[in-house]
Every structure is written in C-alpha cells, then in structure tokens.
Amino acid sequence: MNGFRKSAAVDDDKDGQYDKGCKYFKMTSTIAINLGDLQLLKKAQVYIGKAHQMTAFSRHIKATGHVNTERVLAWKNSRNDMFNDPSAV
C-alpha cells in the first residue's frame, strides 16, 4: 500500500469539512476586520488558504481515483517506467 492512506484527505472532506472550514474562517476574517485586529485577520487568511488548498487536494485525489494514485506512488517508490509497459495496466 506504499504508506498511502486513502482516508487521509479524501475521507476528511466527505462531508465538505474543508468547505465548511473556509466558510468559518471567512467569518473569522470579517470579525477581525470589524474589530481592527490585524493579527487575527492574518491568521484567518492563512487558515482560509490552507482550507482551500486541502479542498482542492481532496478533489484531485477523488478525481484521479485510488488505482491511479496507487500506480503513481508505486512508480515514485520504484522509479520504473511502468507507464509505458502495457502489462502494468
């Protein structure tokens, strides 16, 4: 299994948790602006960025499929040219 856990990012966002995180961090940034709290605003912006990044990552993993992800990881670990080998399909 190459140390890859399918549930790592994919299952974390099964209920749109990263999308919810973006929503709540955006609310936090609005509150920080209203309070004039620059430090809180900066933190909220970083967390918004992280949540967006993880949302995109989760969607990419879902789109590529588990088998394709496993093949990429197997290739990465062995550095063999299995993509041009018809028997590797």
N, C-alpha and C positions, 0 to 999 in steps of 0.2 A: 504494500500500500504506500510505500515511499514516504511515510510520515505525514501524508496529507490527510487531513480530516475534512471530509465533505461538509460536515456540520459547522465548521469554523465560522465562515462568513455567510454561507448560504442559509443555514437554519436560523442564525441570529436575526435575519431580516425577514423571516417567513411571515410575520405579521406587520411588516412595514415599520419595524422599530427604528431603523435609521431615518426614515422619512419623518416619523414622529419626533425623533431627536432634533432634526433640522427645524421642525416647527417650534419646538420648545426653546431651542437656542436662539431662534429669531425673536421669539417673545422676550427672551432674556436681554437680547441686544436692544430692543425697543425700550425696555425698562431702564437699562443702563444709560441710554441716550437721554431719557426723561429725567434721570437722576443726575446726569452730568458726570457719571462715573466712568472715566476713561479706561481704568484697569479692568473693570467688569466688561466693558464693551470689547476690549481686546481679547479677553478670554472667550467671550461668546462668539466672536468672529472666528477664532481658531477652532472651536468646537463645531461651529457650523460647517467649516471647511472639512473637518475630519468626518463628520456625519455624511456630507455629500460624497466624499471620497469612498467611504465604505458602502454607500448606496450603489455607486457606480461599480465598484469591485464586485459586490454581490450579484448585480445584474449581469456582469460579464461572465462570472463563473456559471450562473444559471444558463446563460445563452450558449456557452461552449459545450456544456454537457459534461457529465462525470467521466465518461470514457475518454473523451478528447483531452481533458485535463490530466487524467492519469497517463496518457501517452506522452504528453509534453513533459510531465515530471519524470517519467521513466527515461526519456531521451536526455533530459537535463542531467540526470544522475549517471547515465552511462556514456553520453556523448556519441552514441552510434547514430548513423544516418538511417533510422528506421522509417522515415517518411517517404523515401524512395524505394523501399522494399515492399513489394506487393504482398508478401506473406505476412507482414506485420499488421495487416488490416483485419 
